[in-house]
Amino acid sequence: AMALAEVGRLADACLYLQLALVWRPPEPDVAPAAETLAVYSMAQELPAPIREARLELERLYGEGPLSRLLEAYESALNGELDYAEGLAQSLRPFVSEALEIWRVATLVLVARRRGRGRERLTELGPALAARGPVARAKVQRWWGQEHYLAGEYEQATGLVSGVADVPGLRLDERVAATLQLASATLETGRVEDAERLALDAQALAAAARLPLYEARAVWIAQAAADRVDRLHDTDRALLAAFDHLSVTDLPAWLRLTLAAASARQATAARAWTRIRTLRRDRRSRRS
């Protein structure tokens, strides 16, 4: 499972960990497998694998801090903000750096969706960053996202640049950091750099079977192409694939990107038609 996770294949890693838990050894030896299953499921940032991991852990061991953490993050992803915040705040800080990252991540996600992300990061970020380089990289990415949401794109790229190279990150974490850098780079106007970063991330995500990150990469690359008015036809199969991800914002963003590109193309076409009409009228008057 750990070998699969190193190359980004988190879903496959979770299957092996669930099998390991079915064949579990004495209780003290099983905690690392249970904790790793929780981390790998949340790292996919999709409700379904988190729910599967939570149900498996509850079936084997009953309800506990680990299953409550999974339920809290799943609830935050689903927009159940009050419930998610209450669960996460009821948990004491975890000894494990990896688990503590996700407890704080739940509170930060809830706060961000309420427009109070910076306030939460100021409160919780320093203690988490002190845990180690992986936690510090996560805090940098959260701050980068706050600057991005505020339209401070240069500051966002400065915070996220280099995060993908931090020692100890799994492949999926490096892909996520690269995508965040690509998105911020796009908004600074460096379209070609953003597209290159997105396509690099897409190739890694596809090989690692990370559908959410692959979809985000496709969206960023598509947005980059649209900004230089690279003509394309709407890909209905791509839209359908986004709809199956169970993440509501990505299909909406893809449709918005395609609609904006179509509107620009239509405006450009009308302008070109108007110019041709004016030129024809001038020639007619001269003759």
N, C-alpha and C positions, 0 to 999 in steps of 0.2 A: 504493500500500500504506500509506504513512504517513497519507494522508488518511482512509482507512478505519479505521485504528487510532485516530485522534483521536476518532472517534465510537464507538469500542468494538468495531468489527467485526474482531476479531483473526483469526478463522478465514479470512475473506475476504482480509485483508491477507497472511496466510501464503501463500495460493495465488498472489497476484501476485508475492510475493518469490521463490517457487520458480520461477515463470516467468522472472523477471529473472535468476535464477542459471543457468537453461538457456541464456539468451541472454547469457551473462556477457561483460563486457569484459576487458581485461588484468587480471591478478591483483591489483595494488594497489587497483584501483577496486572490486573485488567484496567486499572485507572488510566494509564497512558493511552491505551487503545480507545477507550471511551472519550477521553478529552480530544484526541486527534480526530476522531470521527466528528465531533462537534465542530472543531475548527474548520475541517475540510468542507463540511456541509455549509457553514455560514459563508465561507470564502467564495462559494459559487454565487452568492447574492441572489438566489432564486428561492421563492417560498417552498417549492415542492421538495427538494433535497433536504432542506432544514426540517420540514415536517416529518419526512421519513426517518431521519436520524433521531428526532425527538421521540417519536413513537417507539422506535426500536429500543432506545435507552430506557424509556419508561416501562416497556414490557419486561425488560431484564432486571431493572433495579428499582423501579418505582420512581416517583417524582423526587427531584432533588435540585440542587443549585445548577447543575449542568443542563437538565431538561428545561428549567425555568429560563436560563439564559437563551436557549434555542427558541423557546416560545416567545420571549421578549423581542428577539431580533426579527423573527418571522412576523410578529405583529407589527413591528415598525415598518417593515417592507410593505405590509398590506395596508398601511395607513391608519392602524388602530393605535393612535399616538398616546392617548391617556393610559391605556392598558399596558402598552409596551414600556412606557416610562415608569409606571408603578412597579412592574415586575423587575426592571433593571435596577431601580433604586432600592428594592428590597434585598438585593444581593450584596454581600460583602465583597470587597475587592479580592480578586483571585490571586493566589500565589503565582500561578502560571502566567507568564508574560503574554502568551498567545491567547489565553482565555480573557485576561484583563483587557486586551485590545478590543475584544468584541463586546465586553460589557460597556466600555466607554463608547465604542462605535454606536451602540444602540442609543445611548443618551444623546450623542452628537447628532445622529440622524433625526431623532425626534425634534431636537432643538432647531436644527436647520429647517425642517419642514414648517416650523412655527416662526421662522425668521429670526431666531435667536442663536444661531450657530456660533458666532464669535464669542458670545457671552459664555457658552458652555465650554468652548475650547480654552478660553482664558482660565476658566475654573479647573478643568480636568487635564488639559494638555501637558503642563509641566511635569506633574507626577508620573504620567504615563510615559512621556519621552525619556524620563530618567531610568526606565526599566531596561533599555537596551537599544541597539541600532535599528532593529526591526520596528519596535514601537515608535522610535523617534521618526523614522521614515513615514510611518502611518500618520503621525501628527502633522508632519510637513505637508503631506498630501491633503489632509483636511483643511489646513490653513490655505493651501493653494486653491482649493475649491471655494473657500469663502471669498478670496480675492477675485476669483473668476466670476462668481455670482454677483459681485459688486461692480463688475466691469473693469477691474484692475488687472488686465491681462498680462502686462509685462511683469508685474509682481508675482502673478500666478506661475508664469513660466520660470521665473527665477527660483521659486520655492520647489517646484517639481523637477526641474532639470537636474539630472544626476541621481535622482531617487532610484531609478530602475537598476542602478549599478551598486546599490548598497549590499554588502555581503550578508548572506543569510536569507535573502528573499527567495521564495519559490518562483517558478516560472510564471504562474498566474499573477503573482504580485508585481512582477516586472512588466508583464503585459498591461496590467491595470495602470501602472505608473506611466507607461509609454502612451497609452490612450489619453490619459489626463493631460500629458504634455502636448500631444497632438491637438487636442481640442483647444487648449489655451493658445498654442502657436497659431492656429487658424484664425483666431480672433485678433491677433496682432497684425494680420495681413500677410504673414509669410505662408502663403497658400501651398506652394510647392513643398516646403519643409513639412508642413502639416500632413499633406497627402502621403509623403514618403513614410513618415512615422506611422500613420494609420495603416498603410499597406503592409509595413513590416510587422506590426502588431496583429493584423488580420492573419498573416501566414502562420505566425506562432500560435495564435488562438485556434485556428483550424486544425493544425497538427496535434494540438493538445486536447481537442474536443471540448473547447470552452465556448459554447454557443452564445452566451450573453456578451462576452468580450469580442467575439467575432462579429456579432451584430453591431456593436458599438463602433468597431473599426470600419465596417461597411458604411455606416451612417456618416462618420467623419470624412471618409474618403469621398463619399458621394457629395457631401456639402462642399468639400474643397473643389471638386470638379465643377459643381454648379456655380461657384463664385467666379470662375474664369469662363463661364458660359460654354462649357463643353457639352455639346448637344447629346441627348440620350433619350431613349424611350422609357416610359414607366414600366418597371419590371413587376408584373402582377405576382409572380411566384415569390419574389423577394418580399413584397408586402405581406403575403400570406405567411411566409416563414417568420417574419417579425411578430405577427399576431399570435403565433404558437409559443412565444417565449414566456407568456404570463407576466410580462413586465409592461405596465400600461404606458409609461412615458416614451419608450423607444419607438413603438409603432406610430405614435402621435408625432414624434420629432421627425421620423422619416417622411411621413406624409406632408408635414409642414415644409420640409426641405424641398421635396418634389414640387409642391404647390408654388413655393416661392420661385423656383427655377422656371416653372412653366409660365408664371406671371411675367418674369423678366423677359423670357423668350417671346411671349406674345406682345409685350410692350415694344421690344426691339423690332419685331416684325411689322407692327403698325407704324413705327417711326420710319422704317426703311421704305414702306409703301408710301408714306406721306412725302418723303424726300423724292422718290421717283415721280410722284404726281406733280410736285412743284417743278421739277426739272422738265417734265413733259410740257407743262403749261408755259414755262419760259420759252422753250423752243417754239411752241405754237405762236406765241406773241411775236417773237422775232421774225418768224416766217410771214 
